[in-house]
Protein backbone atom coordinates (compact mmCIF):
# COMPACT_ATOMS: atom_id res chain seq x y z
CA UNK A 1 0.00 0.00 0.00
CA UNK A 2 1.35 3.47 -0.87
CA UNK A 3 2.49 5.84 1.84
CA UNK A 4 -0.19 8.29 2.98
CA UNK A 5 0.35 11.90 1.91
CA UNK A 6 -0.98 13.51 5.10
CA UNK A 7 -2.66 11.80 8.08
CA UNK A 8 -3.91 8.79 6.11
CA UNK A 9 -4.84 10.75 3.01
CA UNK A 10 -3.89 8.76 -0.08
CA UNK A 11 -3.16 10.26 -3.49
CA UNK A 12 -6.34 8.75 -4.93
CA UNK A 13 -8.41 10.49 -2.22
CA UNK A 14 -6.92 13.82 -3.20
CA UNK A 15 -7.43 13.17 -6.92
CA UNK A 16 -11.04 12.11 -6.31
CA UNK A 17 -11.72 15.22 -4.23
CA UNK A 18 -10.31 17.55 -6.89
CA UNK A 19 -12.23 15.66 -9.58
CA UNK A 20 -15.41 16.17 -7.56
CA UNK A 21 -14.70 19.91 -7.26
CA UNK A 22 -14.14 20.00 -11.03
CA UNK A 23 -17.51 18.31 -11.57
CA UNK A 24 -19.15 20.87 -9.27
CA UNK A 25 -17.45 23.63 -11.28
CA UNK A 26 -18.85 22.14 -14.48
CA UNK A 27 -22.35 22.08 -12.98
CA UNK A 28 -22.05 25.65 -11.67
CA UNK A 29 -20.80 27.00 -15.00
CA UNK A 30 -23.55 25.15 -16.87
CA UNK A 31 -26.20 26.40 -14.46
CA UNK A 32 -24.99 30.00 -14.78
CA UNK A 33 -24.99 29.69 -18.56
CA UNK A 34 -28.57 28.41 -18.58
CA UNK A 35 -29.57 31.45 -16.53
CA UNK A 36 -27.93 33.68 -19.14
CA UNK A 37 -25.27 35.13 -16.83
CA UNK A 38 -22.33 32.82 -17.44
CA UNK A 39 -19.66 32.45 -20.05
CA UNK A 40 -20.50 30.50 -23.19
CA UNK A 41 -19.48 26.87 -22.88
CA UNK A 42 -17.09 27.19 -25.84
CA UNK A 43 -14.98 29.47 -23.61
CA UNK A 44 -14.36 26.86 -20.92
CA UNK A 45 -15.70 23.38 -21.70
CA UNK A 46 -12.72 21.86 -23.55
CA UNK A 47 -10.27 23.25 -21.01
CA UNK A 48 -12.30 21.92 -18.08
CA UNK A 49 -12.72 18.49 -19.69
CA UNK A 50 -9.00 18.30 -20.46
CA UNK A 51 -8.19 19.02 -16.83
CA UNK A 52 -10.73 16.43 -15.68
CA UNK A 53 -9.01 13.85 -17.90
CA UNK A 54 -5.66 14.67 -16.29
CA UNK A 55 -7.24 14.19 -12.87
CA UNK A 56 -8.74 10.89 -14.02
CA UNK A 57 -5.27 9.80 -15.15
CA UNK A 58 -3.86 10.72 -11.74
CA UNK A 59 -6.67 8.89 -9.98
CA UNK A 60 -6.43 5.72 -12.06
CA UNK A 61 -2.66 5.69 -11.71
CA UNK A 62 -2.84 6.10 -7.94
CA UNK A 63 -5.26 3.19 -7.56
CA UNK A 64 -2.97 0.94 -9.57
CA UNK A 65 -4.63 0.88 -12.98
CA UNK A 66 -2.72 -0.59 -15.89
CA UNK A 67 -0.67 1.69 -18.12
CA UNK A 68 -3.10 1.58 -21.08
CA UNK A 69 -5.90 2.98 -18.89
CA UNK A 70 -3.75 5.83 -17.59
CA UNK A 71 -2.34 6.47 -21.06
CA UNK A 72 -5.87 6.60 -22.47
CA UNK A 73 -6.85 9.37 -20.06
CA UNK A 74 -3.64 11.26 -20.86
CA UNK A 75 -4.22 10.87 -24.59
CA UNK A 76 -7.78 12.16 -24.28
CA UNK A 77 -6.57 15.13 -22.22
CA UNK A 78 -4.01 15.94 -24.91
CA UNK A 79 -6.56 15.70 -27.72
CA UNK A 80 -9.01 17.99 -25.90
CA UNK A 81 -6.23 20.45 -25.11
CA UNK A 82 -5.03 20.51 -28.73
CA UNK A 83 -8.62 21.02 -29.91
CA UNK A 84 -9.01 23.94 -27.50
CA UNK A 85 -5.75 25.53 -28.70
CA UNK A 86 -6.73 25.11 -32.34
CA UNK A 87 -10.06 26.86 -31.70
CA UNK A 88 -8.33 29.68 -29.84
CA UNK A 89 -5.82 30.24 -32.64
CA UNK A 90 -8.58 30.27 -35.25
CA UNK A 91 -10.56 32.77 -33.21
CA UNK A 92 -7.51 35.03 -32.89
CA UNK A 93 -6.87 34.93 -36.64
CA UNK A 94 -10.49 35.86 -37.36
CA UNK A 95 -10.31 38.80 -34.95
CA UNK A 96 -7.14 40.16 -36.61
CA UNK A 97 -8.68 40.22 -40.07
C-alpha positions as CSV (number, residue, x, y, z in Angstrom):
1,X,0.0,0.0,0.0
2,X,1.3,3.5,-0.9
3,X,2.5,5.8,1.8
4,X,-0.2,8.3,3.0
5,X,0.3,11.9,1.9
6,X,-1.0,13.5,5.1
7,X,-2.7,11.8,8.1
8,X,-3.9,8.8,6.1
9,X,-4.8,10.8,3.0
10,X,-3.9,8.8,-0.1
11,X,-3.2,10.3,-3.5
12,X,-6.3,8.8,-4.9
13,X,-8.4,10.5,-2.2
14,X,-6.9,13.8,-3.2
15,X,-7.4,13.2,-6.9
16,X,-11.0,12.1,-6.3
17,X,-11.7,15.2,-4.2
18,X,-10.3,17.6,-6.9
19,X,-12.2,15.7,-9.6
20,X,-15.4,16.2,-7.6
21,X,-14.7,19.9,-7.3
22,X,-14.1,20.0,-11.0
23,X,-17.5,18.3,-11.6
24,X,-19.2,20.9,-9.3
25,X,-17.5,23.6,-11.3
26,X,-18.9,22.1,-14.5
27,X,-22.3,22.1,-13.0
28,X,-22.1,25.7,-11.7
29,X,-20.8,27.0,-15.0
30,X,-23.6,25.1,-16.9
31,X,-26.2,26.4,-14.5
32,X,-25.0,30.0,-14.8
33,X,-25.0,29.7,-18.6
34,X,-28.6,28.4,-18.6
35,X,-29.6,31.5,-16.5
36,X,-27.9,33.7,-19.1
37,X,-25.3,35.1,-16.8
38,X,-22.3,32.8,-17.4
39,X,-19.7,32.4,-20.1
40,X,-20.5,30.5,-23.2
41,X,-19.5,26.9,-22.9
42,X,-17.1,27.2,-25.8
43,X,-15.0,29.5,-23.6
44,X,-14.4,26.9,-20.9
45,X,-15.7,23.4,-21.7
46,X,-12.7,21.9,-23.6
47,X,-10.3,23.3,-21.0
48,X,-12.3,21.9,-18.1
49,X,-12.7,18.5,-19.7
50,X,-9.0,18.3,-20.5
51,X,-8.2,19.0,-16.8
52,X,-10.7,16.4,-15.7
53,X,-9.0,13.8,-17.9
54,X,-5.7,14.7,-16.3
55,X,-7.2,14.2,-12.9
56,X,-8.7,10.9,-14.0
57,X,-5.3,9.8,-15.1
58,X,-3.9,10.7,-11.7
59,X,-6.7,8.9,-10.0
60,X,-6.4,5.7,-12.1
61,X,-2.7,5.7,-11.7
62,X,-2.8,6.1,-7.9
63,X,-5.3,3.2,-7.6
64,X,-3.0,0.9,-9.6
65,X,-4.6,0.9,-13.0
66,X,-2.7,-0.6,-15.9
67,X,-0.7,1.7,-18.1
68,X,-3.1,1.6,-21.1
69,X,-5.9,3.0,-18.9
70,X,-3.7,5.8,-17.6
71,X,-2.3,6.5,-21.1
72,X,-5.9,6.6,-22.5
73,X,-6.9,9.4,-20.1
74,X,-3.6,11.3,-20.9
75,X,-4.2,10.9,-24.6
76,X,-7.8,12.2,-24.3
77,X,-6.6,15.1,-22.2
78,X,-4.0,15.9,-24.9
79,X,-6.6,15.7,-27.7
80,X,-9.0,18.0,-25.9
81,X,-6.2,20.5,-25.1
82,X,-5.0,20.5,-28.7
83,X,-8.6,21.0,-29.9
84,X,-9.0,23.9,-27.5
85,X,-5.8,25.5,-28.7
86,X,-6.7,25.1,-32.3
87,X,-10.1,26.9,-31.7
88,X,-8.3,29.7,-29.8
89,X,-5.8,30.2,-32.6
90,X,-8.6,30.3,-35.3
91,X,-10.6,32.8,-33.2
92,X,-7.5,35.0,-32.9
93,X,-6.9,34.9,-36.6
94,X,-10.5,35.9,-37.4
95,X,-10.3,38.8,-34.9
96,X,-7.1,40.2,-36.6
97,X,-8.7,40.2,-40.1
